[in-house]
Every structure is written in C-alpha cells, then in structure tokens.
C-alpha cells in the first residue's frame, strides 16, 4: 500500500432527513419496521413513509430513531458518498436465510464499502488483479469451473501445493475482506463483485478454520466466474463449490494422495497438509473418481453417526483473519472518530467491522 496526500471531500448537499439512511440503520440492527415503530412510538406505515422519502419525521422522532438504532442523529443527514448497491451479493443459499438476516449482512457490507471509499481518498490499495473467466450459469457438469480455478490459481497462487493463506491471497488481489460482527449463524460467507472493489464478508459464527478457507475459495469462484449470474441459483452455487475444490485441491496434485476408502488416519494427515476438512477431501475423492459413490456415502454416514459433521477431530486453528483495512487505517493518519465521520458510519460499527489493535 502506498500513502498518498489527503484530498478534501467536496461539501455534499445533504437533505434534512435521508430515508435510505434510516433503512440502512434499521437493517444494521436487524429490525422490522413494526419493531422500530414500537420502539419510537409511531406506526410501521410511518416508518415506511420516512424510509421512502415521502414524509420527513417530525421532532422529536429523529432523536428517538437515533437512540433506538444506536446511531448519531447526523447519520440520517445523508450518505457521505454516492449510494453503493450490493444487490448482486452471492449468498450461499437464499432458502436457508431470512430476508432480515440477509438485509443485516448486506447493511454491514454497505458500511464496509463506505469505509473503504473514505480510505481510498488517502491511501492507495493494491490493484484488483482477479482474473475473469465467465462460466454460463446453466453449465451443470461442464469443465468451466475447474478451468476457471486453474486460471485463477496460475494468476494468484502459481506455486504447487496447498494455498498457504486464502484471505491474504484475496487481499493481495485487491479484494476487501471483512469479518461480520455477530449476525445470524445461517448467513455463510458471501461476496459482492459489483462494488468498485470486490468484497468478501465472512461470518465467524461457526468458528471453523477449515470451512472458512473453503468459503473463501468458494467466494473467489463467484468473483471470477459470476459477474452476471443470478445470485443464489443452485447451479451457480455448485459451480463455485467445484471451483473451490479445484483451487484448493488441484486434481493433478491431489488425486494420487487421496484414499479409495475411508482411511481416517490418512485423511487427517491430508487435512492438516492441505488446510481443508475431511468432508471436503471425501467430496474431492468422489468427484475425481478415486472413491466410488457407495464408499463415499458410507464414509459420510459414519461421520454423521460420530458427530464429525459438526466438529471434526483434530486440534482447532484460529480463523484466517484480514489485515488490509486495519493497515489502511493506520497508514491513513486518520483517527477512528475522523474516519467514522468521513465515511458516514457509526464509530461502534466501524470498530466491529475493523477491530482496533
């Protein structure tokens, strides 16, 4: 990262009350309109009118909204920069999460994008160097995902063997990586490619090092393959899974190491070496034809009986953590109060997304 001279932000015309900011704050707190209405002594219909910009809340409602949502009153004055749409986010399963859960996760993604935009005025981030290899969203069993993974691997991690650190690889390619504050456990990692900088957000709720690495490779697959794909489609998610498997476990390197049967000792050694779960290794053995389908199913059933699907045996490892935004804040010369004001985000939420060290 190279430091640049700070540039002043032009004064923005601010409306007395920006309804979009109210929507953002409500979603950050995971509230429905009726819950917020009850907290401030008004009606859900009134909240809807305020958010739509049809009506401006009368005094003292803005102050009550600020208290209920844990934001400064100035938060409703308007965004610090242009709106950043995150509608193209790739969630792992739309059916497994509620709209409230997705809205909350996306709201944190939005303020992360605002923090990045504020930092980019004073700090130069690494250029985005992700390769592009679009795969048709209706390609069910074709070679597209594996080919895309090989191209990405050649561009981002050309050395053979395990990928040492998936999160650092993403950051080195110019991707912003953020760990979500505690939100719904059902929201897996997700990615946004439409933002000026690609964004990957991890949910640490499950605390699984092995799964998080696979999640990171899965989201990289979306960024490489799915710029125009409809988020949440089952085929698209399967393509990202196949991309991740080839990216982390290249066929020409791993095929000769995988067992044809459930050799748990051997699988534990491979897990430690390649940084993926035993379940992922079994999946890879099946897809490469090393392990026959009945053997694979029996192995997965054995894992389920022994509780290994929830927690595999072996020592725990700390999750791979991002460092780019922390270093950017340090290089910017801005204290956190100044950065929060510049980005237009609540200071506590800035500290949740990018914990001070």
N, C-alpha and C positions, 0 to 999 in steps of 0.2 A: 504494500500500500504506500503510495506517495502522497505526502502532505501538499496541499495547495493553499493559497491565500484565501481567507474567508471572503465571501461575497455577500453583499447585503440583499435581503429579500425585499422585493418591492412591496410597498404597502398594499394590502388587498382590501378591496371593498367588502365589508362584512355586513351581512344582514343582521337586524336586531335579534332574530332567532332563526337558526337553521334547522329545519325539521329533519334533514338527513343525519345531522349530528345527534339528535335525540334518538333516532333509530339505532345509530351505531352504539350509543351508550347503553340503551336498553338491551341490545343483543350481547354486548360485552358482559352484562350481568346475568344473562340467561333468563330474562323475564319476558312474560307475555304482556300484552297491552293491559289486560284486566288486572294483572298483579301490580303493575306500575300505577295504574289508575287508583287502585285501592290504597296504595302507599301514599299517594299525594292528595287524596280526597277529590278525585274527579271521575270521569267516566271513560271506559275504553274507547267510545266513539270520539271523545275529545282528544285523547292521546292520538288516535288515528288522524284527526284533522291537523294536529300540531305537526305530526311526522310528515304528512302530505304537503305541508306548507299552505294549507287552506286557511288556517287560523293561527294567530300568534297567542301563546298562553298569556293571560293577564297576570299581573302581580297579585299575590306572591308565588304563583305556580312555578316559574322558572327556578326560584330558590329551592322550593320543595323538591323539584325534579333533580336538582344538583345534589341535594342531600341524599335522596333515595337511591341515586345511581352512583354516588361516590365519585363525582367529577366536579371540578371547579365550575362556577357559573359561566365563566368565559368559554368553556368548552362548546356551548351552544351558539357561540357567535359566528361560527363558520369555520370551514377547514383551513388549515394553514397552506394548503396547496390544492391542486385540482383533484376531484374525486378519482379514486382508483378502483375500478371494478374488478372483483375477484370471482365473478360468476362462473368462470371456466375451471374452477378448482376440481381436481380429481380426488374424490372421496372413494375409499375402498369399497364400500357398499352403501348405497343410498337407503336400502331397505333396513339396514341394521342400526341406523341412527335416526333420531327425530329431527324435524326442521329446526327446532330450538337449539339442539346440540350443534348442528351444522352452522347455524347462524352465529352462535357464540364463537366457534372456532374461526369462522371467516372474519368476524369482527376483530379478533386478535391478529389475524393476518393483515387486515386493513391497517391497524395502527402500527404493526411492524413495518409495513410498506411506507407509512408516513415517517417513521423514524429513519428508515434508510434514505428516503428522499431528502430529509433535512441534513443527514450526514454527508450525502453526496455533494452538497454545496461547499463543503470544506475539506473533504477527504476523498482521495481517488481510490476507488475499489478496484479489485482485479477485473480485467475484461471478461465478458461472458464468452467462454470457449466451448460451449456444448456443441457437439456435432448434431446435425439434423438428419434423421433417416425415417421419414414418414412411413407408417405401416397402415394399410387400409383397415378401417375399423370393422370390416366384415371378414377379415382373414382369420379363419378359425384354426387351421393346422398347418399353415404355410411356414416358410423359413424366415419370414420378415423379422420377428422379434430376436431370434438368435443372430441373424446377420447384423441387426442394429446394435446388439450388445457387443459383438465382436468389433464393430467400428468404434463404438464408444470406448471400449477397452483399449484399443490401439491408440486412440486420441488422448485419453485421460490417464491411463494406467498401463503403459506398454510392457512393463516388466512381467515375466511369468510368475505364477504362484498366487498366493492369497492377496487380496486387496488389504493393505495394512490398516487403513482408517477411512471408512466410507464418507463420514461427514467432512473430514479435511479435504478429501478428493472433490466433493461437491463445492466446498468453499473456494478451493483453488481454481475451479472452473467458473467462478463468478456467481455462484448460486448463494442466495441468502438462506441460511438455515437457522431456524428458531425453534426452541423447545416451548411448547404451550404451557401456560400455567395449568393448575389442576382443573380439568374440564371433564366432561362425560367420558368414561373409560371406553365407551364404544366407538369414539372417534379415533380412528387409526391415523397414522401419518397421512398427510395429503400435500399436494403440490399445486402451484399456480404458475403457468407459463406465460400468461398474457401480460403480467406486470412488466414494466420496463426491465426489471431484473427477475429472473426465475426465483421462486420462493418455495422452500420445503419446510413444512412445520411438522414436528414430531410430538406425539403425546407420550409422556414418560410414565403414564399411569401403570402400565404393566411391568415396567422396570426390567425388561428383558433385553440384555445386550445383543443376543443372537438374533432375536426378532427385529430389533431396531436396525441392525445392519442390513437385513433383507428388506425391511421397509424402505431404507434409504435407496437401495438399488432399484426397488420397485418404482419409487417416485422419479428416479433418474430416467427410468424407462418411459414414463409418461412424458417427461420433458423432451426426450429425444424423439419419440415416435408419434405423440398425440397432440400436436398443436391445434388441430382442427377436429379432433374426435369429441363425441358427446360424452361428458363425464358420467361415470357410474355404470356404463354398459358392461355387461358380464364378459363379453368377448374382449373388450378393451382392457379390463382388469386381468383377464387371463393372459393377454399378450404381455402386460407389464410383469406378471409373475414369471413368464418364460424368459423375458429379458433379464430379470434379476438372477434367475438360476444360471443362465449362461454367463452373465457378467461376473458373478462371484465364484462360479464353479465351471470354468471353461471346459467344454466337452473333451477337447483333445488332451487336457491335463488331468481331469478327474476320473475319467471313465476307467482307467486302469487301476485306480486306487479304491473304487467302490466295491463293497462285498455283494455277492449274489444272494446272500442270506442275511438274516438279522444278527450279524456278529457285533454285539453291543460294545465289546472292548475296542474293536476296530473302528466302529462308528464314533466312539468317544474320542479316540485319537484324531480322527479326521475333523471332528467338531472343533477341537482345540486348535488344530492347524489352520483350517480354512475360515474359522470365525462364523460358522453358520450352525443352525440347530441340527439335531439328529433327524428331526422330522423333515427338514429341508434336504438332508443327504439322502434319506429314503425316497423322497419325491424325485430327486435327481437320478437316483439309481433306476427307478421305474421308467422315467421318461427317456433315459438313454438306453433302455433295453437290457441293462445289466441285471436287474431284478425283475422277475416275472410278476404279473399282476396279483396272482393269489398269494405269493410270498409277501409282497408289499402290503396287501390288505391285512394279512395275519400279523405282520410287524406293527402296523398302526393300531390294530385291535389290542395287541399286547401292551403297547404304550398307553392306550386309554385305560386298560384294566389296572395298570400300575401307577396311574396318576401322572404319567410322564408327559401327557399332552399339555397339562397346565404348568408343570415345573419339571424340566429335565434334570437328570442327575449331573453332578459336577459343580465346581466352585462358581459362584456368581462373579460377574465382572461389572465394573461401572459402565454406564452408557457412554457411548461416544458423544462428546459434547462440542457444540460450535464455539468458535472463538472470534470470528471475524467482526461481529458487531461490537463486542467488548473492546477489541483492539482499536476499532474505528472511533469509538467514543473517547478512548484515551488519547488518540492522535489528534482528535478534533480540537482539543483545547477548550471545549465547552464543558461547563459543569452540568450535572444532570438536570438541575432546575432550568437552566437556559435551554438545554436540548429539548426538554419536555415542552417548554413554551414554543420553541421554534417549530417543533413537529406537530404541535396541537394535540398532544396526548396527555392523559393524567400521569403525573410523576409515579404514583404507585404501580400503574400498569407498565410503565417503562421499566421499572425495577423488576417486575415479574417476568417480563419477556427477556430482558438482558440484565441478569443479576449483577450488582456491583461486586467487585472483588478487592 
